[in-house]
Amino acid sequence: MLPSSDVASPPAGLRLIAIGASAGGVEALGIVLRALPATCRAAVVVVLHLAPGRSSQLPQLYAERCQLPLREAQDKEPLQPGVVYFAPPDYHLQVESDGCFSLSQEAPVYFSRPSIDVLLETAAYAYRRAMLAIILTGASADGAAGLARVRQLGGSAWVQDPQRASCGIMPAAALKLAGADRVLDLPQMAASLALLGDGEHK
């Protein structure tokens, strides 16, 4: 059985939290983002699968439920601590080695652009041990390969319990390929994230 606990301690030295979600993700993200404390000093980057051609209103949707500033990521923008960034629709969001975003319109991954794998794999090389990747509910295997890369390069991985997710396909695929440091339901994940800010840079 993969490790699970009521509350998981956030990794020490955390500078980046990358979250991937798909089917059922709007509701799950509402719980996760609400839990982030105003004292969180890690940058937070979110990929939510959206239909192409639709404008994203995610920063506005979550603005009243999150204590941190929220914005859509821009090309060449440097990541800032304590800010939540959303991948824009129909663009892959990458993190460069200099800590800036880059956007691309390369081929979709698992029929999705933005791709969770693309974000996690690029961020893993930039942040290594200072990164926490989170896989939430979804209906594809996007994110599994990226999570494996995160763990290979020393980062931490939390995965939503597939049996308690709205759609367990994505977290189950991530666990099968990459494993996880913690398997948590949404209340456990929220309680764990609420601890951020008390020692991320120790």
N, C-alpha and C positions, 0 to 999 in steps of 0.2 A: 504493500500500500504506500502510495506517495505521501510525503509529510503533510499534515494538516494540523491546525491549531486554532484556538479561539481568536487569538491575536498574534500577528507576526510582527516582530520588530523590524522597522525599516533598516536597510543596510547602512552601515557607517560610511561617511564620506560621499553620500548620495548627491549627485549634481543634475541628474536627468531621470525623469519618469516618462516612459513611452507606453501608451495605452492603445490597444487595438480592439475594435469591436465591429460587429456587423449586425445580423438579424437580431432584434431585441436590444440593440445597443443603446438606443436613445434613452430608454428607461434605466438601463444599467449604469450608463454614464451619469445620469442625474444623481444616483446614489453615491457613486464614487467621487464625483467632483464636489458634491456638497460636503464631503468629509474632509477635504483638504483644508488645513488650517491657514489662517492669514500669516502665520509664522513660517510656512513652508518656503525654503530657500532653493529648492530644486526647480529647474524648468520642467514643465509638463507638456508633452506633445501627444496629440490624440489623432488617430486615424479612425474614422468611421466611414464604412462603405456607404456611398451615396449614389443615387442614380445620376448618370452623366447628363450634362445640360441643365441641371438644376442649380440655382444659386444656394449657397449655404447660409443658413441663419443660425448656426450653432452658437456662436458667441452671444447672440441676443437671447437664444433659447435658455441658456444656462446662466446668464448674467446675474439673475436674482437668487440663484441657488449656489453660487460659488463665491468664496471670500477673496479669491485671487482675480487679478485682471485677466480677461480673455480676449483673444484676437485670432484672426486668420493669419497663418504664416505667410510671409512674403519672400520672394526670391532674394537671396543674398543678405537677408536679415540675420543679425547675430542673436542667438538664443540668450535670453535674460533670465536670471533666477527669479522664482516666485511669479512666473507668468505662465498661463495656459495657452497653448497654441493648437489650432485645428488645421489639419491638412485641407487645402482648398479642393473643391470638387474637380474631378477630371485631370488632376495632376498628381504624379508621384512626388512625395515629400522626402527629401534626403537631408542628412546632416553631414556636412563636410568636416574635414579634420581641423579646420580653423574655428569650429563652433558656430558656423553660419548655415542657414538653410539653403537648399537649392531645389528648384522645381523642374520637373521634366514631364514630357508627354510620350515617353516610351510605351511600348505595348503593355496592355493590362496584364496583371498577374492574377490568376484565378478569376478572370473576367472582371477584375476590379482595378480601378485607378481613381484614387490613391490605393496603394498596396501597403498592407501592414508589414509584409516581408521586407519591402524596400526600405521603409523607415527603420525597422529594427536592425537590419544588416548594416546599414550605413552608420547608424548611431552607435552600434556596438564597437566599431573600429574607432570612433571619435571619443567615446566615453569609457569603454571597457569596464573596470570594476566600479566606476562611479555611476553606473546605470542600473535602473530597475525597469524591467519590461513586464507589462501586465496584459494578459489575454482574457477577454471577456466573451460573452455570448456571440455566436455567429454560425453561419451555415456553410462555411467552406474550410479548406485547410490553410488559408492565408494566415500567416503569422507563425506557423510551426517552424519553418526553416529559419526565419529570422530569430525566433526564440532560441533555437539551437545555437545560432551564431553568438547571441548574447551570452549564453552560458559558457560557450567555448572560450570566449575572450574575458571571462571573469565576472561578467555582470550577473545580476540576480533576476529570478523569474517567479512571478506569482501568476497562477492560473485559476480562473473561476471554476468551481466544482461543476463538471459537466452535467451531473445529475440534478443540479439546482439552477442551471442556466435556462433562459428562455429557449435557446437553441444550443444544444450541447456539442454539435459537430465540431466547431472551431476549437473550443478548449480541449476536447477529447483528442483531436488531431495533434494539437500542440503537446499534450502530455505523452502521446504515443511516440512522437519523434524526438522531443527535447527533454521531457521530464519537467520538473519544477522544484523550486525551493519550498514553495508553499502552495497548497490547493485550498482555496477559501471560498465560502459563499459570500454574497454581497455584504451582508451585515458584518462578517468577519473582516472583509477587505476594507470596509469603511472604518471600522474601529482601528485597524492597523495603520491606515493612512492618516488618521487623526493624530497619531503620535509624531508625525513629521514636524520638524522645526525644533525638536528638543535635543537633536544631536546629529543632524545630517553631516556636519563637517568635522565631527570629532574624530 
